[in-house]
Amino acid sequence: MNIQSRLPEVGTSIFTVMSRMALEYGAINLSQGFPDFPVSQELIELIYKNMKAGHNQYSPMPGAPALKQSIAEVVTKTYHRPTDPENEVIITAGGTEAIYSSITALVKAGDEVIVFDPAYDSYDPSIRLNGGIPVHIKLKLPNFSVDWQEVRDKITPRTKMIMINTPHNPTGSVMSESDLKELEKLALEYGLIVLSDEVYERIIFDQKEHQSVLKFPALASQSIAVFSFGKTFHATGWKVGYTVAPENLTREIRKAHQFITFSVNTPVQLAFAEHLANPDNYLHLGTFYQRKRDFFLGQIKGSSLKPIPSYGSYFQLLSYESVSDLNEFEMAEWMTKEKKLAPIPVSAFYHDRADHKLLRFCFAKGEDTLERAGAILRKL
Ligand code: GLN
């Protein structure tokens, strides 16, 4: 039988590959992004309570009403965007499903979608599996910023969507208010849908403010914002996220979501609904992770690796330019096998595998782990 792959050049995700390699070689795993500290006990008890109370069957397809309600309240308060829980929220199986369902529902064969590289690894294949054409534009070093003139130049009559991600994985860059204003201008002028991956909304540092598409009313009217409870509540394995989008977009995304996931597990949704009621449960996340970032940076002081400033997310890029000529994939593999520390090669996030001698390290870890990683990095 001759199977014609629809994604011939795609292998296993770099996160899976590096986590597996870390395990195999007994390396400290700062590759795949996930916290190594526990979920709140209260949240776990809330899930148990809901399971015991018999909330174990399908939730409504768009999400448990109580959770949609809590989300609408939080979004309205945080971004001053009045949000209708009935028609503007969908609970998804994590941010990745939210992105996939949005693209599936809205991108037709031949539609172009603008993606900024380095880009999260699911964006490009999600577009192509749906017949769309990814148009890759590189963020500009050293700050990984957008050249909006270049974006304008790449827009064609076929451009349907533009994807952004702030705070940014893998670089830790964040978009400014003026970036969002430029984006708004383009979206309105060319009638583009904006798919905005904001899963690190609460992990932002140095007094910077997260610039959500939801804060700009005209932009919000053409945007889908994607969020993740996994990132905010240290529970990446539960795979629960959500979209916030105007009714006309939400209606279409639900049509795809209902055949991809149908609905997300009920007791976890109900637990989040209650947990969100107390802002203390999420408001201090930026401070929490800033301390971790600074602790990690403190650990690598005096090493030959050069940090690229991280203003958000739980990732830190380090340049090894002065240490080795290996390419990023080779360097990541060498570090994992020989030095027992696993990072992610940033070139995995470039569709042309551009190599800048940068590695991504996840600092969502306990201090002892970061200390042990620092000791290895200082000796490189
Ligand atoms: N978002 C996580 C990261 O960037 C990984 C998620 C995954 O493994 N698919 O590391």
Residues whose N, C-alpha, C, O or C-beta is under 5 A from the ligand:
A	BS01	LIG	F15 S31 Q32 G33
